[in-house]
Amino acid sequence: MKKLLLIGSNGLLGTSLVKLLQPHYELVTLTRTSPNSDYNLDMTSKIKCSHLLAEVKPDLIVNLAALTNVDACEYDLNFAYQVNTRIAENISAYSNHHKDVFVVHISTDHIYDADNSTEEDVVITNNYAMTKYCGEKSFKSENVVILRTNFFGKSLSESSEGLCNSIYKLVLSNQELNLFNDVFFSPLSIHTLCDVILICLQKKIPGVFNVGSKGGMSKENFLKAFLQLSGFKDFKYRSISVNDIALKTARPKDMRMDVSLFEKKYNYNLPILINEIESVANEFKKDSVK
């Protein structure tokens, strides 16, 4: 059984990915501080990272580590660089010298700002996008797959609630929602993204790929569909433009992606967004009747 090092195993994606990977690999989990992981380590340190990788000797590495708070990245560029770029650089330094080690690196759709963007249509809007893109560029070898994505789902993580859980709680407490009618994306459910990562680990086709759903939609329509399919018949919301809110940091308005390259290379049919929403909503409905 091959040994897989999962970096960032306690987050929104990592907690679900652990369950999927455990039957297939000798799984070694790593976080910065979580007591539930096999290792606690600051992977921004090149020396510590090098020593850890030499000790673990993984056959496969999945890097989920990221600072995704857009405002935090804008406020502290150095910290954003350390987490989003430096960790990738440290992993890359190891994989460059160990060509038999295959790496899956999770990136973001935040580097796009136009409908149906291909992998070439990069637009850098803020520090988060810049540091994630620099993290991608640190990988030079042919034993790496980079997945540009966005995801949603029911959180199993103690450290990360996620969009769906947050919105669900707000509606339960009868709070009014501000829903953006002019920000578009095409995310995957956590379960589908976990499946995609497993396929990448098995097929090991290197490259940079968009992985998202088809039939993207505005965040307003996304959240309305999620809530309605979760069983809410009535909830309070305002349909607004992102320009109506005094955001601290500029953000892209259209992160919908062309996913045809991944589908072709991996012979994998990515799902339609409304079907992904329904699948996640059903998880919330099941828990609500327990």
Backbone torsions as a table, in degrees:
resi	resn	phi	psi	omega
1	MET	NA	128.8	-177.8
2	LYS	-72.9	148.4	-179.4
3	LYS	-93.5	129.0	-178.0
4	LEU	-121.2	126.8	175.3
5	LEU	-97.3	119.3	179.1
6	LEU	-105.7	111.6	-178.3
7	ILE	-95.9	120.3	-176.3
8	GLY	90.0	47.3	-171.1
9	SER	-82.2	-5.4	-174.7
10	ASN	-105.1	5.0	-177.4
11	GLY	-87.8	-170.7	-177.2
12	LEU	-58.4	-45.4	178.9
13	LEU	-81.3	-41.3	-173.9
14	GLY	-61.1	-40.0	-177.6
15	THR	-63.9	-36.1	176.9
16	SER	-76.4	-36.4	-178.7
17	LEU	-66.0	-35.6	177.5
18	VAL	-54.8	-46.4	-177.5
19	LYS	-63.6	-36.5	-179.3
20	LEU	-73.7	-38.2	-173.3
21	LEU	-81.2	-27.7	-173.5
22	GLN	-53.7	-40.5	179.8
23	PRO	-71.2	-17.1	-171.7
24	HIS	-102.2	-21.9	-172.1
25	TYR	-140.4	160.4	165.8
26	GLU	-78.9	99.2	-168.3
27	LEU	-91.2	128.4	175.1
28	VAL	-117.6	121.5	-176.2
29	THR	-103.8	145.2	-178.1
30	LEU	-139.2	131.9	173.0
31	THR	-137.6	174.2	178.3
32	ARG	-74.1	-42.4	-173.7
33	THR	-140.6	-10.0	-172.3
34	SER	-63.3	130.5	178.4
35	PRO	-71.1	-11.2	-177.3
36	ASN	-89.7	-1.2	-179.2
37	SER	-99.0	161.1	-179.5
38	ASP	-69.1	-34.4	-179.6
39	TYR	-132.7	142.6	167.8
40	ASN	-113.9	122.1	-175.5
41	LEU	-157.7	144.5	171.5
42	ASP	-86.0	100.1	-175.4
43	MET	-76.0	-1.6	174.7
44	THR	-74.9	-16.2	176.9
45	SER	-82.5	118.1	-178.0
46	LYS	-61.6	-41.2	-178.3
47	ILE	-67.4	-48.1	179.8
48	LYS	-62.7	-41.4	179.2
49	CYS	-62.9	-45.2	-179.9
50	SER	-61.3	-43.9	179.5
51	HIS	-65.0	-41.6	180.0
52	LEU	-63.5	-46.2	-179.2
53	LEU	-65.7	-36.0	177.1
54	ALA	-66.8	-32.3	178.5
55	GLU	-75.6	-45.8	-176.4
56	VAL	-74.0	-38.7	-177.2
57	LYS	53.0	60.0	-177.5
58	PRO	-73.5	150.2	170.1
59	ASP	-85.9	-27.7	-176.8
60	LEU	-138.7	145.2	177.0
61	ILE	-130.6	131.9	171.7
62	VAL	-117.8	120.4	-178.6
63	ASN	-105.7	110.7	176.8
64	LEU	-106.5	-3.4	-175.0
65	ALA	-62.9	131.1	-179.9
66	ALA	-165.9	148.9	166.5
67	LEU	-100.7	105.0	-172.5
68	THR	-100.3	-6.0	177.2
69	ASN	-71.4	107.6	-172.5
70	VAL	-61.9	-41.3	179.8
71	ASP	-67.7	-38.6	178.3
72	ALA	-63.5	-39.1	177.5
73	CYS	-64.1	-38.3	-179.0
74	GLU	-71.2	-36.4	-178.3
75	TYR	-72.4	-38.1	-175.8
76	ASP	-131.5	85.5	-178.0
77	LEU	-61.7	-37.7	-178.5
78	ASN	-62.5	-45.0	179.4
79	PHE	-65.6	-40.9	177.3
80	ALA	-60.3	-42.0	179.0
81	TYR	-64.1	-42.6	-179.5
82	GLN	-59.0	-45.6	-175.4
83	VAL	-79.8	-46.7	-171.8
84	ASN	-85.8	-22.5	-178.5
85	THR	-115.8	-49.7	-173.8
86	ARG	-61.5	-42.1	179.3
87	ILE	-61.0	-42.6	177.2
88	ALA	-61.9	-40.7	178.0
89	GLU	-61.5	-41.4	-179.2
90	ASN	-67.5	-39.2	175.9
91	ILE	-66.3	-41.4	179.8
92	SER	-61.7	-40.4	179.3
93	ALA	-58.9	-36.3	178.3
94	TYR	-74.2	-47.0	-176.4
95	SER	-67.4	-27.6	177.1
96	ASN	-64.0	-30.0	-179.2
97	HIS	-99.4	-2.4	178.3
98	HIS	-132.9	80.4	-172.5
99	LYS	-65.4	-16.6	179.0
100	ASP	-84.5	-5.2	178.3
101	VAL	-91.8	123.4	-179.4
102	PHE	-100.6	135.8	-175.3
103	VAL	-117.5	133.9	168.2
104	VAL	-110.9	118.2	-177.9
105	HIS	-113.8	124.9	-178.4
106	ILE	-91.2	120.6	177.7
107	SER	-110.8	-150.9	-168.6
108	THR	-140.6	156.9	172.1
109	ASP	-85.6	-1.7	-174.9
110	HIS	-70.1	-6.8	-179.9
111	ILE	-92.9	13.7	176.6
112	TYR	-119.8	157.4	174.6
113	ASP	-154.3	48.9	176.2
114	ALA	-161.3	150.4	180.0
115	ASP	-63.3	137.7	173.8
116	ASN	62.0	40.5	-179.3
117	SER	-66.3	135.0	171.9
118	THR	-89.1	176.2	-178.4
119	GLU	-62.7	-17.9	-179.1
120	GLU	-89.0	-11.8	-169.8
121	ASP	-92.4	53.1	-174.4
122	VAL	-77.2	133.1	175.2
123	VAL	-132.0	120.1	-178.7
124	ILE	-96.2	115.7	-174.6
125	THR	-102.4	-29.6	-174.0
126	ASN	-155.8	-178.5	-177.3
127	ASN	-64.9	-34.5	177.6
128	TYR	-60.2	-50.7	179.5
129	ALA	-60.9	-42.8	-177.7
130	MET	-63.5	-45.9	-176.8
131	THR	-71.5	-33.3	175.5
132	LYS	-67.9	-39.9	178.9
133	TYR	-66.9	-40.3	176.0
134	CYS	-62.6	-36.3	175.7
135	GLY	-60.7	-42.7	175.9
136	GLU	-58.3	-46.0	-173.2
137	LYS	-68.8	-15.0	178.8
138	SER	-71.7	-19.5	179.9
139	PHE	-87.8	117.8	-176.8
140	LYS	-111.0	-18.8	-171.0
141	SER	-86.5	172.1	-176.6
142	GLU	-96.7	21.7	179.1
143	ASN	-118.9	34.2	-176.0
144	VAL	-135.8	137.2	168.3
145	VAL	-117.5	130.5	179.7
146	ILE	-110.5	124.6	-177.7
147	LEU	-110.6	113.7	174.6
148	ARG	-88.3	119.9	-168.8
149	THR	-155.4	172.7	169.9
150	ASN	-145.4	145.6	-174.5
151	PHE	-145.1	161.0	-179.3
152	PHE	-149.8	160.8	178.0
153	GLY	162.5	-178.5	179.2
154	LYS	-77.5	124.0	-174.5
155	SER	-76.8	134.3	170.8
156	LEU	-107.6	2.5	-172.2
157	SER	-93.0	141.0	174.6
158	GLU	-80.4	-18.6	-174.2
159	SER	-103.0	-11.6	-175.9
160	SER	-143.1	117.7	-175.9
161	GLU	-82.1	-41.8	-180.0
162	GLY	85.1	162.4	-175.3
163	LEU	-62.1	-47.4	-174.3
164	CYS	-64.0	-46.0	178.3
165	ASN	-61.4	-40.9	-179.1
166	SER	-63.3	-47.7	-178.8
167	ILE	-66.1	-40.6	179.5
168	TYR	-58.1	-44.5	-179.9
169	LYS	-66.6	-39.1	179.4
170	LEU	-62.0	-41.3	179.9
171	VAL	-69.1	-39.4	177.2
172	LEU	-60.5	-32.5	179.6
173	SER	-90.8	9.9	173.7
174	ASN	64.2	31.8	177.7
175	GLN	-89.2	148.5	178.6
176	GLU	-78.7	137.5	-179.0
177	LEU	-100.9	143.6	168.5
178	ASN	-100.5	112.9	-175.1
179	LEU	-112.1	125.1	-177.1
180	PHE	-78.0	122.5	179.9
181	ASN	-93.1	-2.2	-176.9
182	ASP	-128.3	21.9	172.4
183	VAL	-118.5	123.9	-171.9
184	PHE	-119.5	145.3	176.1
185	PHE	-154.8	174.0	-177.6
186	SER	-141.6	65.7	-175.2
187	PRO	-75.4	166.1	172.5
188	LEU	-106.4	155.3	169.1
189	SER	-69.2	154.7	177.9
190	ILE	-56.7	-42.1	-177.8
191	HIS	-62.8	-41.6	178.8
192	THR	-67.1	-42.5	179.8
193	LEU	-63.6	-38.7	175.7
194	CYS	-60.3	-41.7	177.9
195	ASP	-63.6	-41.3	177.6
196	VAL	-61.1	-43.8	179.2
197	ILE	-61.9	-42.6	178.2
198	LEU	-61.8	-43.0	177.7
199	ILE	-60.6	-41.8	178.4
200	CYS	-62.8	-40.8	178.6
201	LEU	-65.0	-32.0	-178.9
202	GLN	-81.7	-42.2	-176.3
203	LYS	-87.6	-30.1	175.1
204	LYS	55.1	47.8	175.5
205	ILE	-94.9	112.7	-174.8
206	PRO	-73.8	162.2	176.2
207	GLY	140.3	179.7	176.2
208	VAL	-109.1	124.9	-173.5
209	PHE	-135.0	139.4	165.7
210	ASN	-78.1	129.2	173.0
211	VAL	-130.1	106.7	179.8
212	GLY	-150.5	-176.6	179.4
213	SER	-88.5	166.5	175.3
214	LYS	-101.3	150.6	-176.6
215	GLY	75.9	47.7	178.9
216	GLY	-58.7	166.5	-176.6
217	MET	-151.6	171.7	176.7
218	SER	-68.4	157.5	178.1
219	LYS	-64.3	-31.0	175.7
220	GLU	-61.9	-52.9	-178.0
221	ASN	-65.7	-34.5	176.8
222	PHE	-60.7	-51.3	-175.8
223	LEU	-71.8	-35.2	175.2
224	LYS	-62.9	-44.0	178.6
225	ALA	-63.4	-42.9	179.3
226	PHE	-60.3	-46.8	-177.8
227	LEU	-68.0	-42.5	179.1
228	GLN	-64.0	-42.8	179.4
229	LEU	-72.1	-20.2	176.5
230	SER	-81.3	-8.4	175.5
231	GLY	112.6	0.5	178.7
232	PHE	-83.6	117.9	179.4
233	LYS	-87.2	-23.6	-177.6
234	ASP	-147.2	132.1	176.3
235	PHE	-153.7	154.3	-175.1
236	LYS	-89.9	129.5	177.1
237	TYR	-154.6	159.3	171.8
238	ARG	-119.0	131.4	174.3
239	SER	-86.3	115.1	-174.3
240	ILE	-134.3	163.4	171.0
241	SER	-86.3	148.7	175.6
242	VAL	-61.6	-23.9	178.3
243	ASN	-70.7	-15.0	179.6
244	ASP	-80.0	-12.3	-177.8
245	ILE	-107.1	136.0	179.5
246	ALA	-82.5	77.3	179.3
247	LEU	-73.4	143.7	-179.9
248	LYS	-71.5	-29.8	-172.3
249	THR	-128.4	136.8	176.0
250	ALA	-64.3	141.7	-179.8
251	ARG	-134.4	151.2	175.5
252	PRO	-67.5	152.3	-179.3
253	LYS	-100.0	-19.0	-176.7
254	ASP	-139.4	105.6	-177.6
255	MET	-111.4	19.0	177.7
256	ARG	-68.1	137.3	-170.7
257	MET	-119.1	148.5	167.6
258	ASP	-83.2	117.0	-175.1
259	VAL	-106.6	14.2	-173.1
260	SER	-66.2	-31.5	-179.0
261	LEU	-63.7	-46.5	178.4
262	PHE	-62.9	-44.2	-179.1
263	GLU	-59.2	-39.8	-179.1
264	LYS	-71.3	-49.8	-175.6
265	LYS	-66.6	-38.6	-175.8
266	TYR	-100.3	-1.2	-178.9
267	ASN	51.3	52.3	-173.9
268	TYR	-132.7	129.3	-178.3
269	ASN	-94.9	108.8	179.7
270	LEU	-76.2	149.5	-169.3
271	PRO	-82.1	169.2	173.0
272	ILE	-83.9	140.5	-172.7
273	LEU	-59.4	-42.9	-177.4
274	ILE	-61.3	-32.7	176.8
275	ASN	-69.6	-35.5	176.2
276	GLU	-65.6	-42.5	179.1
277	ILE	-61.7	-44.0	-179.6
278	GLU	-61.9	-40.6	179.7
279	SER	-62.2	-45.4	179.6
280	VAL	-68.5	-42.1	179.1
281	ALA	-59.2	-37.3	179.0
282	ASN	-63.3	-32.3	176.1
283	GLU	-63.9	-42.5	178.8
284	PHE	-67.0	-38.8	179.5
285	LYS	-64.7	-40.9	179.9
286	LYS	-61.7	-42.7	-179.6
287	ASP	-69.2	-31.1	-176.9
288	SER	-71.3	-20.7	-179.1
289	VAL	-99.8	0.7	179.5
290	LYS	-73.9	NA	NA
